[in-house]
Amino acid sequence: MDHVIPSEGFAPFNPLESGVDELTRSTLLKLLLHEAEKSCLTRQRLDRIDRHMAALRQLIYKQLQLVEIDKSKGRNPEQALKLLVTLNDLMTNYQTLRRRISPAG
């Protein structure tokens, strides 16, 4: 496998930066989960997805607290809200993936 070494002026893609539209962010998240979907559908994989969703729920809860703290201190919570939206999009996609690959029962 070839390795790409970024140049000095390289800046990693940040989907939370201004200028990154909602469609791009959503598409990237769906592509990420599509790759996960292509893998073997074992009970172990389903358990791993469940663990990721549980951890993501905790992150969403903490991020929501940060938004509320920013608001209560009179700060602009825009960046925290963008991250919260991204986390919610990711959770939605995980839930869709989980339903799609759940064994019939």
C-alpha positions in Angstrom: 0.0 0.0 0.0 1.3 3.4 -0.9 1.6 6.0 1.9 0.9 9.6 1.2 3.0 12.1 3.1 1.2 15.5 3.3 3.1 18.7 2.5 3.8 21.3 5.1 0.8 23.4 4.1 -1.5 20.4 4.5 -4.6 21.1 6.6 -6.7 18.1 7.5 -10.4 18.3 6.4 -12.5 19.5 9.2 -16.3 19.1 8.4 -17.1 21.6 11.2 -15.3 24.5 9.5 -17.4 27.2 8.0 -17.9 26.6 4.3 -18.5 22.8 4.7 -22.2 22.4 3.9 -24.6 20.0 5.5 -24.8 17.8 2.4 -21.0 17.2 2.4 -20.9 16.4 6.1 -23.9 14.0 5.7 -22.4 12.3 2.7 -19.1 11.7 4.4 -20.8 10.2 7.4 -22.9 7.9 5.1 -19.8 6.8 3.2 -18.0 6.0 6.5 -20.9 3.8 7.7 -21.3 2.2 4.2 -17.8 0.9 4.6 -18.7 -0.5 8.0 -21.7 -2.1 6.4 -19.7 -4.0 3.8 -17.9 -5.9 6.5 -18.9 -9.3 7.9 -22.2 -9.3 9.7 -21.4 -11.3 12.8 -22.8 -11.0 16.2 -19.4 -9.5 17.2 -19.8 -6.7 14.7 -23.3 -6.0 15.9 -22.0 -5.8 19.5 -19.2 -3.4 18.4 -21.8 -1.1 16.7 -23.9 -1.2 19.9 -20.8 -0.2 22.0 -20.0 2.6 19.5 -23.6 3.9 19.8 -23.5 3.8 23.6 -20.3 5.8 23.6 -21.8 8.2 21.0 -24.8 8.7 23.2 -22.5 9.8 26.1 -20.7 12.2 23.7 -24.0 13.7 22.6 -25.1 14.2 26.2 -21.8 15.9 27.1 -21.9 18.1 24.0 -25.5 19.1 24.8 -24.3 20.1 28.3 -21.5 22.3 26.7 -24.1 24.0 24.5 -26.2 24.8 27.5 -23.2 26.0 29.5 -22.1 28.3 26.6 -25.7 29.7 26.4 -25.9 30.3 30.1 -22.6 32.2 30.1 -23.7 34.4 27.1 -21.3 32.8 24.7 -22.0 31.9 21.1 -22.5 28.1 21.0 -22.3 27.9 17.2 -19.2 25.6 17.1 -20.6 23.4 19.9 -23.9 23.2 18.0 -22.2 22.2 14.8 -20.5 19.4 16.5 -23.8 18.3 18.1 -25.5 18.2 14.7 -22.6 16.1 13.4 -22.8 13.7 16.3 -26.6 13.4 15.9 -26.2 12.7 12.1 -23.7 10.0 13.0 -26.0 8.4 15.5 -28.9 8.4 13.0 -26.7 6.7 10.5 -25.5 4.1 13.1 -29.1 3.4 14.0 -30.0 2.9 10.3 -27.0 0.6 9.9 -27.9 -1.4 13.0 -31.5 -1.9 11.8 -30.3 -2.9 8.4 -27.9 -5.6 9.6 -29.8 -6.9 12.6 -30.5 -10.6 12.3 -34.1 -11.4 11.6 -35.7 -12.2 14.8 
